[in-house]
């Protein structure tokens, strides 16, 4: 079974017959390099690569990865997503591209889809809070606030208005984090860079969800640059931002609550410097493992009548959106029902 591989150390990636050869490199204080014991990864086992350290490779490697349909996602020193190498599109469809562009240009249709993304996200936030409310965390006031704000989405006539409501919903939702978490405080949401441990996990987890959504979009005929909630722009796959809104509460946030409240992560797993807080290498490995376990977790899907994983669920969401754009079936965002 194929799986994601995470490269936390700087190193050299090469093709070795039908195997990937990764040689970690350690740089001494005098800038001399020491090559470590290489690792060999069978290409049949690789779904995608995540490069968190400096990665050296040549065109032969990327040709090989492109032939095998394996993307590589790159992150900078501050754990910010910087871009991806994506294999050549294999599911190109002029009909789907024209339909997606037409849906974006149709103001009524764009507002309708943007509204549904936030309705799905808000519902899943409430389901998260209900889970902890039943376990003794006093969250009813925040739940009521999110429900009230979500109820105003139906009257929104423009995407900017929807984004404003979404901002208020998320502000109320994030206020619950300090109640849910036992030993950590989130305070104000801070990004680029995050200023404390909780913000660091939110930023890191959201980026993982974004890249997983990009992988799912790439396996359909959707174009990742044409979005409905977020404004399409240069150098970003904005449709992935739209779709990941639905899944961040039930994947990323649930993992954060789990690893912190079960003490899988502690303050020792973060590096704190002036006005920024980032996961260290050991912390990244623990959090990535918890995210992968969540992606692989399965549940009984009502419509399909069988068990599906959260990773596959994101791909199903892309197909649902595509069906709506093509006029086959109305899109309904995924909403937790347990």
Steps between C-alpha positions, in 0.01 A plus 500: 500500500636840403560759768642847553869544583625797701856626460587702809877516447694677224630254246547372148228306318596285201355230281663161554348262244135478610578626849534843655831554679496769769830600662462727807764772525624662821669841474768576760572841647781550246247431217653164412251228412486150639288248311307257718395143429269505194143374513338311212128542433327267250315719251192276520458600866494876440180702466663842548803665658508785752832688512550699821878522466714620212469243222752461219389315188546505123265495202540123462338452840208730424448332162483170687255638758289651224479168316386331821249774586667595829475863621753672726387771743756752626509692829739771615695532824200657672274208399314710242382318190692643202391288205469159339640301214192345341512230229352577160123516506358162402131582538478813286147591390417807295133454585567497875732802476241704308227399745713592802591837347135567416395417858758746634384775262135443593466720810195315633664161456828612658321642805298179532811280504694735728209497746493119503870473580454715811173333600681166494797638692278665764297181546817297556631759747177468699526120496853530638383727780199278576741208550695686768191669643361155581827424680475781749648796311266799523457589134127551455527877469757473221292230329196727503704789359631293209151368424361855499774627270464199272130576471581837342686336209173436317445875465850580374496635147874534431815296560656782704200491732538123539869542579411756767257259664761223476750722682255556786419128518865407516571764765229351720623148428862574587386646832398144592854368466610640837204320661557168324877487554616409848858627517542735203355837410438624150417864565471700177540322167842591364662393172825549312644442747281339768580631845417199719466122492130483412533750216804309373296177483205671329725648231693176448187283499312730262788483254495121515125502435548744211760280328290186555207681338726599209585132451129414495411781257782387271336156476182653354425723200473810721742789447660591836551867404131584442326546835171636630546607862860620486594738221703327229849645486842436356729233641245323719248218471207690648239227443691289753446779755125484431464125543737468797278738702257211543763257626722712724264469802454123479857410406750767605328635811408158636862391464619813682264440791608136518879545493494784754244364746653152490847654548646353180647846448648727767682831506826308435376423147500867399776750428420845633682803370421871483129534415474155348441140604559201272493123532846347525591187304382258769176693541434495126543123487250449783243735351539364146450145632181609678372669183571191290313285751203736475508491119497118509222478758176366352131545570173373353396731217123546491460552127749236385406242762863402561801608702715781358810674633525873560763516226258346251223723631684810373518346153127420513434866582685602184287266291182639657607854410586392144157341457333826601716706264413262214128523585470134603413528870470785751801538727444445871800547730605216725356536850592281794208295629641329808 
